[in-house]
Amino acid sequence: MESHWAWRYEGYDPSQERLREALCTLGNGRFATRGAACELPAGPVHYPGTYVAGCYNRLTSHVAGRDVDNEDMVNLPNWLPLRVRAAGGGWFTPDDTSVLDWAQVLDMREGTLTRRMRLRDAGGRELELAETRLVHMADPYTAGQRLTLTAHGWDGDVEIEGGLDGNVSNAGVERYRDLDGRHLAGLRAGTAGTDTVFLTCRTSASDIKVAMAARIRRAGGPPGSVHLAAGGGTAVCRMTVRVTRGEPVAVEKTVALHTSRDPAIADPLHAALARVARAPDFGALLASHSAAWHRLWARAELTVPGEAGNVLRLHLFHVLQTLSPHTADLDAGVPARGLHGEAYRGHVFWDELFVLPFLNLHLPEVSRALLTYRHRRLDAACRAAAAEGRAGAMYPWQSGSDGREETQRLHLNPRSGRWLPDHSHLQHHVGSAVAYNVWQYCLASGDTAFLHTEGAEMLVQVARFWAHSAVWDAGHGRYRILGIMGPDEYHDAYPDAAEPGLDDNAYTNVTAAWVLARAVELCRTMPAPRREELFERLGLDGDEPALWEDVSRRLRVPFHSGVISQFDGYGNLAELDWEGYRARYGDIRRLDRILEAEGDTVNRYQASKQADVLMLGYLFPPAELAALFGQLGYPMDDATWQATVDHYLARTSHGSTLSGLVHGWVLARSRRTDAWAYVREALLGDVADLQGGTTGEGIHLGAMGGTLDLVQRGLTGLQPRADTLRLDPVPLPELSRFHLSLRYRTHWGVGLTLQSGQLRIRVPTSDQDPIPVSLDGRTYAIAPGSELTVDLPAA
């Protein structure tokens, strides 16, 4: 294995197990399993978890004197159990024996996790164990393990036990300890034939039926005695084999997982049993699995040298195994914490805003499926808007199975131990993210069929929501959007206000203006028959586009002291003693929790959790952002934007993994010498667990996808447009060499290479038209089978 494809941990450290489990998760877009120890159950140190995309269940818990409903992505039965003991001895585990050697390696090229241990039990017997596992990328219903054991200095009988464990719950996040996590009901365990065990169950409220089957065999030798047993929510196969010092013995375990959500099956149990019965041995499974991964890597090629490249490759690995080509067949969104853990309950937030721009240029069919997830829930968003007395679609800040608002109304501050009101459902800007993603997908893919159908319906309904949310203020001579929250979750109300909500959040208003303008443009340019059909289907009044245009030009954006205000009145808030708080607490990323524990509130201060106003510089290139402000009647020159950047850089605690990403992206354009510190924080956010223990609860998929897009679009200035591919490179000294391939409309494998102050664009041979490329004020037509190399201006 080439070292740059390996993510390696040396030495057993119980305190790091949860983090390593998350970062060594294996998945295929349909389901994923944490990289937990196969020989140990869930507990304070270890947390095996298996999650199927879109598999949710709702429970009611009694918390802080009230009933609270929560829908969670369900932790399904654990298929990992596989352990060994000498006859008459205890199980060989790193928690119960002496650890002589321990290592685990995530092979990203092949999509496997290998765990190696050399252990000594209480009887002085040494055993070397090597487990390799996979979650099959070609067959999305299959997983497998191969365990090889070698005795050192002794001969004798060993018992090998493998099976399935249904005695699981959602218990992977300490903050949720007061919430009910028992989602599975109707557990039934059984055996089939001489080497297969199975489990069936269902989710208690959503009634999703789940079946797992496991075939366990000795590889390359007689199994000795074999006993199958089932009961108490578990099903196991126990075999006794003779080991001879220095001679390896191998056991293979093949697992199938089906649910009642799967297509083209009659019954999950029958499908699971049939799948493991016909599955080949582990070697053949590994070969087809690795081949599928090789094909996937070819479609999403991103090569960056050095440490940054290794981390980016890990990020890409996790994005691809959460959102793979199999995702295109599912009804699932972008889970903010991947399929890697239970934080945020597996909900879908706005993270596709950071992930889809990357996928658009590699796996556009996956992007379309993720947007279709939103379209299937458009009616629910329209009902939510109607319940608030508004037209259009009000998408939920947190989405799950059916599109209702899943945001919790209480959240726990672990620092104070208090349950507090949660008003983050007021982040209606998520609707603008949906519309933005529709537009960007269609520009990159050329999918006008989607743009004029499902895409148009979503974009127009979000525009209607903003137009009917905007209130005319004669005093300002502007439309205003009141009582909402922006991306900065620190601020949800004015100091001492009786009700939550803020007025004229700049990010919300500017993105709303963008959505309204795009809706007007779309209705003007789409084919007349389709426009008439759309208006009739949605019940649109013919005068509505005129209102959209008016609001898009006269929404209010507040300013103070020559900078864009995060919201109306932000400039009147108190300044925080940043140096004092850093001196007292060190890490103040979660400043909101610190202040609340002190009896204070961050609502009183000019202090942000993450980029809010500066998100505008992430979404829109400088020229487009200036034009957008010009459309609203506000001048936006470089000096004003730079002053705004400086103002918020000094007042942000970076309590979100997205914050370093956005600040690094913005600074790469406005102050390149300062960008790397923030880019590096974005790269290390999960691998170094910079948010203080949160990565073990699940990776941060938006931040991972965003770092990939930072290289792909941020540093290249790449903007897919209907008539051209625009490029405006701004390489950082630390990221000045890289290569990527992308899919632009009908062109596959378009190569971009930045090296030695030059940008090379290569278009593979095909029968397609040349690609118009706009770069440094000139437009080039690059024909298939040719390439263009351009010298970049000095920084």
ABEGO torsion letter per residue (X at the ends): XBAAABBBBBEBBAAAAAAAAAAABBBAGABBBBBBBAABBBBAABBBBBBBBGBBBBBBBBBGGBBBBBBBBBBBBBAABBBBBBBGBBBBBAAABBBABBBBBBBAAAGBBBBBBBBBBAAGBBBBBBBBBBBBAABAABBBBBBBBBBBGBBEBBBBBBEBBABBBBAABAAAAABBABABBGBBBBBBEAABBBBBBBBAAAGBBBBBBBBBBBBGBBAEBBBBBBEGGBBBBBBBBBBBBGBBBBBBBBBBBBBAABBGBABAAAAAAAAAAABBBAAAAAAAAAAAAAAAAAAABBBBBEAAAAAAAAAAAAAAAABBAAAAABBBBBBAAEAAEABGGGBBBAAAAAAAAAAAAABAAAAAAAAAAAAAAAAAAAAAAAAAGBBEBBBBABBBAAGBBABBABBBBAAAGBBBBBAAAABAAAAAAAAAAAAAAAAAAGBAAAAABAAAAAAAAAAAAAAAABBBBAAAGBBBBBGBBBABAABABBBGBABBEBBGBAAAAAAAAAAAAAAAAAAAABBAAAAAAAAAAAGBBAAAAAAAAAAAAABBBBBBGGBBBABBGAAABBBBBAAAAAAAAGBAABAAAAAAAAGBBAAABBBBABBBAAAAAAABBAAAAAAAAAAAGBBBBAAAAAAAAAAAAAABAGABAAAAAAAAAAAAAABAAAAAAAAAAAAAAAAAGAAGGAAAAEBBAAAAAAAAAAAAAAAAGBBBBAABBBBBBBBBAABABBBBBBBBEABBGBBBBBBGGBBBBBBBBBABBBBBBBBGGBBBBBBBGBBBBBBBBBX
